[in-house]
Amino acid sequence: MFGSFQQMQADTAMIYLYTEEGMFVYEIIDNLDVTDEKYFRTVYSKVDFDSLREAIAEHTGKELAGDHLLTLSTCNGNDARRHLFICSEVGEYDK
């Protein structure tokens, strides 16, 4: 179902997230297979978030904008690994 995601270029896609609070725009900044637990958390301390921000910047050469990440996770046929899209919030969508 998500096989074509692996063909997506991380620097060419935007995600539009619709919520009750509004519509938010995220840029896909990383596209990777991981086993590291730090990528699967939903809440981070400031120190841990800064560490994740540095790891992503080192891996991608891109700085994260804002204080929110959106992580889309799919299986890849291996129970120990996940394919992730790490997305950085660009801002609220303004019509």
N, C-alpha and C positions, 0 to 999 in steps of 0.2 A: 504494500500500500504506500509506503514512504520511500521506496527505492529510488525514485527520481530526485529526492532531496539531495542525494550524494552528488548529483551533477550540478547542483546550484552553486554559483559562485558567491562566496560570503560577502563580497563587496558590491554586489549588484541587486540585492533584494531588500525590500522594506516590508515590515509587518505592520498591519493596522489592527490594533486591539480595541474592540468595542466593549465598554463596561457601562454600568449604570452612571458612573461619574463622568463619562465622556469617551472620546475616541483618542487613543494615544498611538504615536508613531514610533516604531523601533527599527533600527538598522541592524541587519545581521552582520556581526563583526567576526564571528568565528564559527567554524564548521568542522567538528572533529569527533573521533571515537575516543572515549575515555573509560577509565575504570576508577579514577580518583574520586573519593567521596566528597571532596570539597565542592565539586560541580553539582552535586545532587541536593544540597541544602536549600531550604526556602527562606531562612532567616540567618543573617550573618551579624557578628559583632563588627564594630568599625575596623578593628585590627584584621579580622579574617576577610572582610570585604576588600580592604586595601591590599591584602596579600593576593586575593583572587584577581583584583584589578591589575596588579603588577604581572601576574602569571599570564593573563590574557594579553596584555600589552607586549610582553616579551615574545609570546607565541605569534602574535599577529602584526606587531609593529603599529597597532592602533591604540589610542587612548580611549577609555570609556567616558562617555558623556553622562552627566547626571549621576544619581544615586540609586537607579533602578535597573535591574537586568530582567530580561525575559529569557527563560531557557526552554527550548522545545526539545524534547527527548523522544527518541524512538529506539526500539530494539534493533539489533543488527544480526540476529541469529545466534548470538553468544550471550548466555545469561549473565556473564560477568562484565560485559561491556555495553555501553550505550552510545548511540550516535547523537550528538548534541549540536544544536544551533544556539549560540550565545548571542543575544540581541541587546543592544544598548538603546535606552530611551532617548529619542531625538526631541520629543516634545508632544504637546497636545495638538491634535489635528484641528486646524482652523479652516473652516469652509470658505 
